[in-house]
Structures are given as C-alpha cells and as structure tokens.
Amino acid sequence: MDEFMNAAIEQARIGLAEGGIPIGSVLVKNHRIVGRGHNRRVQDRDPVAHAEIDCLRNAGRIGGYAGVVLYSTLTPCFMCAGAAIQFGIRKIVIGDTETYAETLDFLKAHGVEVVALKLAGCAQMLTDFAASHPELWKEDSGDL
C-alpha cells in the first residue's frame, strides 16, 4: 500500500478518534499531498462535511486539478463524486469499494479512472463502525 492511501487511512482514524465516521481522504498533486480531510459531519454538525469535501476545503485553491489524484478510504458518495467531476479530478484511488459502491458507474461514466484497492482494513473499519453506530451510518449514507 502506498503512502497516500496510508495518509487517507490515518485521516479516517482521526475522524473515528474524534467520535466521527471513519472515512478519510487526501488530495495529491505532483506526487505531494496538498490536502487532507476526514468525515467531520458529526463533529461539526455539518451534513456536507464528508471526507472528500473536507479534503478539498483544506487543500484550498490549488490552481488546477490536471493530474491530481484523490485518495479515499471509501467510494465517494454522489455529492463527493460530483465535486471530483466538477473540478476535473480524473483519478480516484479507493480503499474500499464494497461497503458503498453506488457511484462507481457514475464516476466511470464521467471519465474518472477508479482504482479499487479492496483493502480489507478499510472495509473492516467501516463495517465495524456501521455495526456499532447504525443510525450514524444510515444518516451519512442517506438511508434514514
């Protein structure tokens, strides 16, 4: 596993330690992390503070997104996938595509290269969280 996915996993762990949902993300430009984020929806009481959105906010204005790679521990939801498409992010590396797979075809249909790592550790962290906090998981995924 590469350093960038490890950094995204670390962001997920930070979110979990803060009492939030364990999803993390990093944005990489020119082989350097320019943004880090984790799901802050619970901590900030902000329904759109998903990991990828937090990551993009923390990256700030980076000029252009050509060649940028977004790493996420979980398949981005439609909102986060839409943000990636809006900004022209053409490659997303995902730790777990099994727990949430609804946007994979959407991303691919919009020209995004999806690299599914299928990391058991990412899936386990999320399924453990969903089992112990079903109401938060369902709220986060829009299933309430």
Secondary structure, DSSP 8 states (H G I E B T S, - for coil): --HHHHHHHHHHHHHHHTTS---EEEEEETTEEEEEEE--HHHHT-TT--HHHHHHHHH---S--TT-EEEEEE---HHHHHHHHHTT--EEEEEESSS--TTHHHHHHTT-EEEE---HHHHHHHHHHHHH-HHHHHHHHT--
